[in-house]
Amino acid sequence: MNAAAAAGAAGDGLVPRLEELLALRGHGPGVAWRGTGRVGLRGVAPSSLRGRGMEYAESREYVPGDDVRRMDWRLTARTGRAHTKLFQTERERLALLVCDVSPALFFGTRVRFKSVQAARAGAVAVWSALRAGDRIAALRAGEAAIPPGAGMRGAMRVLESLVRWYAHPPAADAGLEVALEQAQRLLRPGARLVVLADPLAAAAVPLPRWAALARHHEASLVLLQDVLETSPPRRSLALAGDAGRLQLPLQRAAARQQWDQALAAPARTLAAALPAYGWRVHPLATDAAADAWLQPPPVNARGGR
């Protein structure tokens, strides 16, 4: 691995360090840009406690003195008796980080392992959620979720888990799809969801699962990639494995096409398919800035995205 540019006080690019994740606190925009999803305008909550009347609780029969502006006209028409709506203060929204820990992430040829970049991208998501006043939670398949927590205490619990999860491949990993099933049980409408994944693991998850997760949530998928996967050399490449030494003739077009279909195409397929279901898909290379995935998309010549 070429770790010359990544080595330094924060880490060596092979395993994530807590001090490296703490140093990313000032990275990324203060708030994520707004976007329009399948359920309308989405964006960060303006405050951790939103005003009265923002979240519907229930309806009850009208009593004299109730605000007529809060009448539940549908229920009134259905029952023939006047009803009024009751509201409760809407609390902080949940920001959930779902971490793929498949063995393919523990690899890298430029600057750092994909696993380390996953931890760094997750740290940026944590600091962004903290600035937005969200409660922060995280999970991976194979162990109990890190429960939602607010403030620095919640942030530190997740950062410490990222360091532990991405130090080496966990012995017990049930896979990304199981982690997403668990996430679906924890989320409630309006939550922010960030998934860190290897493209091959993400491509194995059925589209209905992705669609269901983004239907009522603000969802981002960060795909960790190494330059060797996306731009292999145009020469013979020797790989060592359990079956012995393998020589790949990447100077040949057919071999390069097979390489591309196996390692690069899954990310392109996801980037093309998932936005239609409400996902933002962000490929993130191992030599890129950790917050590159959270930057607003470029503005075109007509002023659009």
C-alpha positions in Angstrom: 0.0 0.0 0.0 1.2 3.5 -0.8 0.7 5.3 2.5 3.1 8.1 2.0 0.5 10.8 1.8 -1.7 9.4 4.6 0.8 8.6 7.2 1.3 11.2 9.9 0.3 12.1 13.4 -3.3 11.0 12.9 -2.9 7.5 11.6 -1.0 5.2 9.2 -3.9 4.5 6.9 -4.2 0.8 8.0 -6.5 1.2 10.9 -8.6 4.2 12.1 -7.5 6.2 15.1 -9.8 8.0 17.4 -7.7 11.1 17.4 -7.9 11.1 13.6 -11.7 11.0 13.7 -11.8 13.7 16.4 -9.6 15.9 14.1 -12.3 15.8 11.5 -14.7 17.8 13.7 -14.3 21.0 11.7 -14.7 19.2 8.3 -17.9 19.3 6.2 -20.6 21.9 5.9 -22.5 23.0 9.0 -25.7 21.6 7.5 -26.5 19.4 4.6 -28.1 20.9 1.5 -31.8 20.5 1.1 -33.1 18.1 -1.5 -36.5 17.0 -2.8 -37.2 13.3 -2.3 -40.2 11.1 -2.9 -42.0 12.5 0.1 -41.3 16.2 -0.5 -38.8 18.8 0.7 -36.1 17.4 3.0 -33.5 19.2 5.0 -32.0 19.6 8.4 -34.2 20.5 11.4 -33.9 24.2 12.2 -33.4 23.4 15.9 -33.2 20.4 18.2 -36.7 21.3 19.7 -39.1 22.5 17.1 -42.2 24.6 17.8 -45.6 23.5 19.2 -47.8 22.0 16.5 -45.1 20.5 14.4 -45.9 16.9 15.3 -49.4 15.4 15.3 -50.2 13.2 18.4 -53.9 12.3 18.3 -57.4 13.6 18.0 -60.1 13.8 20.7 -63.6 15.2 20.9 -63.9 18.9 20.8 -64.5 20.7 24.2 -65.4 24.4 24.5 -62.3 26.6 24.4 -60.4 24.4 21.9 -58.8 26.3 19.1 -61.1 25.9 16.1 -58.1 26.2 13.8 -57.0 22.7 15.0 -60.3 21.0 14.2 -59.9 17.5 12.7 -62.5 17.9 10.0 -62.1 14.5 8.5 -62.7 12.7 11.8 -65.5 15.2 12.5 -67.2 14.3 9.2 -66.7 10.6 9.7 -68.1 10.4 13.2 -70.6 13.2 13.2 -69.0 14.6 16.4 -66.6 17.5 16.5 -63.0 16.5 17.1 -59.8 18.6 17.5 -56.2 17.6 16.9 -53.6 17.4 19.6 -49.9 18.1 18.9 -46.7 17.5 20.8 -43.3 19.2 20.6 -41.2 17.5 18.0 -37.9 16.3 19.5 -34.5 16.0 17.9 -34.4 13.9 14.8 -32.5 10.6 14.6 -29.3 10.4 12.5 -28.4 6.7 12.0 -25.1 5.5 10.6 -25.3 1.9 9.1 -21.8 0.4 8.7 -20.9 -2.3 6.3 -17.9 -4.3 7.6 -17.4 -6.8 4.8 -13.9 -8.1 4.2 -13.6 -6.2 0.9 -13.3 -3.0 2.8 -10.1 -3.9 4.5 -8.0 -3.2 1.5 -6.4 -0.2 -0.1 -3.6 0.9 -2.5 -3.8 4.7 -2.2 -3.3 6.6 1.0 -5.5 4.4 3.3 -7.6 1.3 3.5 -11.2 1.6 2.4 -12.2 0.6 6.0 -10.3 3.6 7.3 -11.9 5.9 4.8 -15.3 4.5 5.9 -14.6 5.4 9.5 -13.5 8.9 8.4 -16.6 9.4 6.3 -18.7 8.2 9.3 -17.0 10.7 11.6 -17.9 13.5 9.2 -21.5 12.3 9.3 -21.3 12.3 13.1 -20.0 15.8 13.4 -22.5 17.1 10.8 -25.4 15.5 12.8 -24.0 17.0 16.1 -24.0 20.5 14.5 -27.6 19.9 13.3 -28.8 19.0 16.8 -29.6 15.4 15.9 -29.5 12.4 18.1 -26.8 10.0 16.8 -26.9 6.2 16.6 -25.0 3.6 14.7 -25.1 -0.1 13.9 -23.5 -3.0 12.1 -24.9 -6.4 11.5 -23.8 -8.9 14.2 -24.1 -6.8 17.4 -26.6 -4.5 19.2 -27.0 -1.0 17.8 -25.3 1.9 19.5 -28.4 3.6 21.0 -29.3 7.2 20.0 -27.5 9.9 22.0 -27.3 13.6 21.9 -24.3 15.9 22.2 -20.7 14.9 22.6 -21.6 11.8 24.6 -23.6 10.4 21.8 -21.0 11.4 19.2 -18.1 9.8 21.2 -20.0 6.5 21.5 -20.4 6.3 17.8 -16.8 7.4 17.0 -15.4 4.8 19.4 -17.5 2.1 17.7 -16.2 3.2 14.2 -12.7 2.7 15.5 -13.5 -0.7 16.8 -15.5 -1.9 13.8 -13.0 -0.8 11.2 -9.8 -1.9 13.0 -10.1 -5.4 11.4 -12.8 -7.6 9.9 -15.2 -8.6 12.7 -15.5 -12.3 13.4 -19.3 -12.1 13.4 -20.8 -10.2 10.5 -24.3 -11.0 9.3 -24.0 -8.8 6.2 -25.2 -5.4 5.0 -28.7 -6.5 4.2 -29.3 -7.7 7.8 -27.9 -4.3 9.0 -30.4 -2.5 6.8 -33.3 -4.7 8.1 -32.3 -3.7 11.6 -32.1 0.0 10.5 -35.6 -0.2 9.1 -36.9 -1.3 12.5 -35.1 1.6 14.3 -36.0 4.5 12.0 -39.0 6.7 12.2 -40.2 9.1 9.5 -38.0 12.1 9.0 -34.8 10.5 10.2 -31.4 11.0 8.5 -29.8 7.7 7.3 -26.2 7.3 6.1 -24.9 4.0 4.9 -21.2 3.3 4.5 -20.6 0.3 2.2 -18.4 -1.5 -0.2 -20.1 -1.4 -3.7 -20.2 -5.2 -4.0 -22.0 -5.6 -0.7 -24.4 -2.8 -1.5 -25.2 -4.2 -5.0 -26.2 -7.5 -3.4 -29.1 -5.8 -1.4 -32.4 -6.0 -3.3 -33.8 -2.7 -4.7 -37.0 -3.0 -2.6 -35.0 -2.8 0.5 -33.3 0.4 -0.6 -36.6 1.9 -1.8 -38.3 1.2 1.6 -35.5 2.8 3.6 -35.6 6.1 1.6 -39.4 6.4 1.4 -39.7 8.4 4.7 -36.1 9.2 5.5 -33.3 11.4 4.2 -30.9 8.7 2.9 -27.3 8.8 1.7 -25.2 5.9 0.5 -21.4 6.3 0.6 -19.6 3.8 -1.6 -15.9 3.2 -0.7 -13.6 2.6 -3.6 -9.9 2.2 -4.3 -8.3 3.5 -7.5 -7.0 0.0 -8.3 -10.6 -1.1 -8.6 -11.8 1.7 -10.8 -8.6 2.3 -12.8 -6.4 -0.8 -13.0 -3.0 -0.6 -14.7 -2.7 -1.5 -18.4 -0.2 -4.3 -17.7 0.0 -7.8 -16.2 -0.9 -7.7 -12.6 0.2 -10.4 -10.1 -2.1 -11.2 -7.2 -1.4 -13.6 -4.3 -4.2 -15.6 -2.7 -5.1 -18.8 -1.0 -5.0 -20.6 -4.3 -1.5 -19.3 -5.0 -0.2 -16.6 -7.3 -2.5 -15.4 -10.0 -1.4 -13.4 -13.1 -4.0 -11.1 -14.6 -3.3 -9.9 -18.2 -4.9 -6.4 -17.8 -3.1 -5.2 -20.9 -5.8 -7.1 -22.8 -9.2 -5.5 -23.4 -11.2 -8.6 -22.4 -9.5 -8.9 -19.1 -9.9 -5.2 -18.4 -13.6 -5.5 -19.2 -14.0 -8.5 -16.8 -12.2 -6.5 -14.1 -14.5 -3.5 -14.7 -17.7 -5.5 -14.5 -16.6 -7.2 -11.3 -15.2 -4.2 -9.4 -16.2 -0.9 -10.9 -19.6 -1.5 -12.5 -21.6 -2.2 -9.2 -21.0 1.4 -8.0 -22.1 2.8 -11.4 -25.2 0.7 -11.3 -26.1 1.9 -7.8 -25.4 5.5 -8.7 -27.7 5.2 -11.7 -30.6 3.3 -10.0 -30.9 4.4 -6.4 -31.6 8.2 -6.9 -34.9 7.3 -8.5 -35.9 5.8 -5.1 -34.8 8.9 -3.1 -31.2 8.0 -2.3 -28.1 10.2 -2.7 -25.2 8.0 -3.8 -21.7 9.2 -3.2 -18.6 7.2 -4.4 -15.7 8.0 -2.2 -12.1 7.1 -3.1 -9.6 6.2 -0.5 -7.4 9.2 -1.4 -10.2 11.8 -1.3 -11.1 14.2 1.5 -13.3 12.5 4.1 -16.0 15.1 3.7 -16.0 15.0 -0.1 -19.2 13.0 -0.1 -21.1 15.7 2.0 -20.2 18.6 -0.3 -23.1 20.0 -2.4 -23.1 18.8 -6.0 -21.6 21.2 -8.6 -23.7 23.9 -10.1 -24.1 23.7 -13.9 -24.0 26.6 -16.3 -27.8 27.3 -15.9 -27.5 27.5 -12.1 -29.0 24.1 -11.4 -27.6 21.1 -9.6 
